[in-house]
Amino acid sequence: MAGYRNALRVFTDPDAYPILCHCRAGADRVGTVVFLLLGLLGVEFDDLARDYELTSFSVWGKRSRHSAAFQTVVDALQALPGATINEQIHNYAITIGLAPEEIDRIRGILLEPGS
């Protein structure tokens, strides 16, 4: 959890941009960080899942929204309060130690005004 908190916290600093995030294969960890980040920005589940599947361009094989690894992440998020995946991701971010102000800062940096 600390790893995801620390990764998401990088996006709270406007001086850190542009940000390149990667892991050894560019799929599982980065795919999950980006899934969480986009979820905080309000991207809907089908688009989140599609984006995760695009990490299949990694050298480590095809990713699927139907895989056990992806479903484990989704199941853990769905165990949290919230009517949507976005609310559940927000609650996850709070649970792992991001402050609401940090989430707001990420949104302020990455979203167009009025989004």
C-alpha positions as a Markdown table, in Angstrom:
| # | Residue | x | y | z |
|---|---|---|---|---|
| 1 | Met | 0.0 | 0.0 | 0.0 |
| 2 | Ala | 2.8 | 2.4 | 0.8 |
| 3 | Gly | 4.2 | 1.9 | -2.8 |
| 4 | Tyr | 0.9 | 3.0 | -4.3 |
| 5 | Arg | 0.5 | 5.9 | -1.9 |
| 6 | Asn | 4.0 | 7.1 | -2.7 |
| 7 | Ala | 3.5 | 6.7 | -6.5 |
| 8 | Leu | 0.2 | 8.6 | -6.4 |
| 9 | Arg | 1.7 | 11.3 | -4.2 |
| 10 | Val | 4.2 | 12.1 | -7.0 |
| 11 | Phe | 1.2 | 13.4 | -9.0 |
| 12 | Thr | 0.4 | 15.9 | -6.3 |
| 13 | Asp | 3.5 | 18.0 | -7.0 |
| 14 | Pro | 3.0 | 20.4 | -10.0 |
| 15 | Asp | 6.8 | 20.8 | -10.2 |
| 16 | Ala | 7.2 | 17.0 | -10.9 |
| 17 | Tyr | 5.5 | 17.3 | -14.3 |
| 18 | Pro | 6.0 | 15.9 | -16.8 |
| 19 | Ile | 6.0 | 12.5 | -15.1 |
| 20 | Leu | 7.2 | 9.3 | -16.6 |
| 21 | Cys | 6.1 | 6.3 | -14.7 |
| 22 | His | 7.3 | 2.8 | -15.4 |
| 23 | Cys | 8.2 | -0.5 | -13.8 |
| 24 | Arg | 10.3 | -3.4 | -15.1 |
| 25 | Ala | 7.7 | -4.6 | -17.6 |
| 26 | Gly | 5.4 | -1.6 | -17.7 |
| 27 | Ala | 2.3 | -3.5 | -16.9 |
| 28 | Asp | 1.2 | -4.8 | -13.5 |
| 29 | Arg | 2.4 | -2.1 | -11.1 |
| 30 | Val | 2.3 | 0.8 | -13.5 |
| 31 | Gly | -1.0 | -0.5 | -14.9 |
| 32 | Thr | -2.4 | -0.5 | -11.4 |
| 33 | Val | -1.0 | 3.0 | -10.6 |
| 34 | Val | -2.5 | 4.4 | -13.8 |
| 35 | Phe | -5.8 | 2.6 | -13.1 |
| 36 | Leu | -6.0 | 4.3 | -9.7 |
| 37 | Leu | -4.9 | 7.6 | -11.0 |
| 38 | Leu | -7.4 | 7.6 | -13.9 |
| 39 | Gly | -10.1 | 6.4 | -11.4 |
| 40 | Leu | -9.4 | 9.4 | -9.2 |
| 41 | Leu | -9.9 | 11.6 | -12.3 |
| 42 | Gly | -13.4 | 10.1 | -12.9 |
| 43 | Val | -12.7 | 7.8 | -15.8 |
| 44 | Glu | -15.4 | 5.2 | -16.0 |
| 45 | Phe | -14.8 | 1.5 | -15.4 |
| 46 | Asp | -14.9 | 0.2 | -19.0 |
| 47 | Asp | -12.3 | 2.8 | -20.0 |
| 48 | Leu | -10.2 | 2.0 | -17.0 |
| 49 | Ala | -10.3 | -1.7 | -17.9 |
| 50 | Arg | -9.5 | -1.0 | -21.5 |
| 51 | Asp | -6.5 | 1.2 | -20.5 |
| 52 | Tyr | -5.2 | -1.6 | -18.3 |
| 53 | Glu | -5.5 | -4.1 | -21.1 |
| 54 | Leu | -3.4 | -1.8 | -23.3 |
| 55 | Thr | -0.5 | -2.6 | -21.0 |
| 56 | Ser | -0.4 | -5.8 | -23.0 |
| 57 | Phe | 2.1 | -4.1 | -25.2 |
| 58 | Ser | 4.6 | -5.1 | -22.4 |
| 59 | Val | 6.9 | -8.0 | -23.0 |
| 60 | Trp | 5.3 | -10.0 | -20.3 |
| 61 | Gly | 2.1 | -11.1 | -22.1 |
| 62 | Lys | -1.4 | -10.1 | -22.6 |
| 63 | Arg | -3.4 | -8.4 | -19.9 |
| 64 | Ser | -7.1 | -8.9 | -19.5 |
| 65 | Arg | -9.9 | -7.4 | -17.5 |
| 66 | His | -10.9 | -11.0 | -16.9 |
| 67 | Ser | -7.6 | -12.1 | -15.5 |
| 68 | Ala | -7.2 | -13.1 | -11.8 |
| 69 | Ala | -4.7 | -10.3 | -11.2 |
| 70 | Phe | -7.0 | -7.6 | -12.5 |
| 71 | Gln | -10.1 | -9.1 | -10.8 |
| 72 | Thr | -8.2 | -9.2 | -7.5 |
| 73 | Val | -7.6 | -5.4 | -7.7 |
| 74 | Val | -11.3 | -4.7 | -8.7 |
| 75 | Asp | -12.6 | -7.0 | -5.9 |
| 76 | Ala | -10.5 | -5.3 | -3.3 |
| 77 | Leu | -11.8 | -1.9 | -4.5 |
| 78 | Gln | -15.4 | -3.0 | -4.6 |
| 79 | Ala | -15.1 | -4.0 | -1.0 |
| 80 | Leu | -14.7 | -0.4 | -0.1 |
| 81 | Pro | -17.6 | 2.1 | 0.3 |
| 82 | Gly | -18.8 | 3.9 | -2.8 |
| 83 | Ala | -21.5 | 3.5 | -5.5 |
| 84 | Thr | -19.0 | 3.8 | -8.3 |
| 85 | Ile | -15.5 | 2.5 | -9.0 |
| 86 | Asn | -14.3 | 6.2 | -8.8 |
| 87 | Glu | -15.7 | 6.6 | -5.3 |
| 88 | Gln | -14.2 | 3.3 | -4.3 |
| 89 | Ile | -10.8 | 4.3 | -5.7 |
| 90 | His | -11.1 | 7.6 | -3.8 |
| 91 | Asn | -11.8 | 5.7 | -0.6 |
| 92 | Tyr | -8.8 | 3.4 | -1.3 |
| 93 | Ala | -6.6 | 6.4 | -1.8 |
| 94 | Ile | -7.7 | 7.8 | 1.6 |
| 95 | Thr | -7.2 | 4.4 | 3.2 |
| 96 | Ile | -3.6 | 4.2 | 2.0 |
| 97 | Gly | -2.8 | 7.6 | 3.4 |
| 98 | Leu | -3.5 | 10.2 | 0.7 |
| 99 | Ala | -5.2 | 13.3 | 2.2 |
| 100 | Pro | -8.3 | 14.6 | 0.5 |
| 101 | Glu | -6.4 | 17.8 | -0.3 |
| 102 | Glu | -3.8 | 15.7 | -2.2 |
| 103 | Ile | -6.5 | 14.0 | -4.3 |
| 104 | Asp | -7.9 | 17.5 | -5.0 |
| 105 | Arg | -4.5 | 18.7 | -6.0 |
| 106 | Ile | -4.1 | 15.8 | -8.5 |
| 107 | Arg | -7.4 | 16.6 | -10.0 |
| 108 | Gly | -6.6 | 20.3 | -10.2 |
| 109 | Ile | -3.4 | 19.6 | -12.0 |
| 110 | Leu | -4.7 | 17.0 | -14.5 |
| 111 | Leu | -8.2 | 18.0 | -15.2 |
| 112 | Glu | -9.4 | 20.9 | -17.3 |
| 113 | Pro | -11.4 | 23.5 | -15.4 |
| 114 | Gly | -15.1 | 22.5 | -15.3 |
| 115 | Ser | -14.3 | 18.8 | -15.8 |
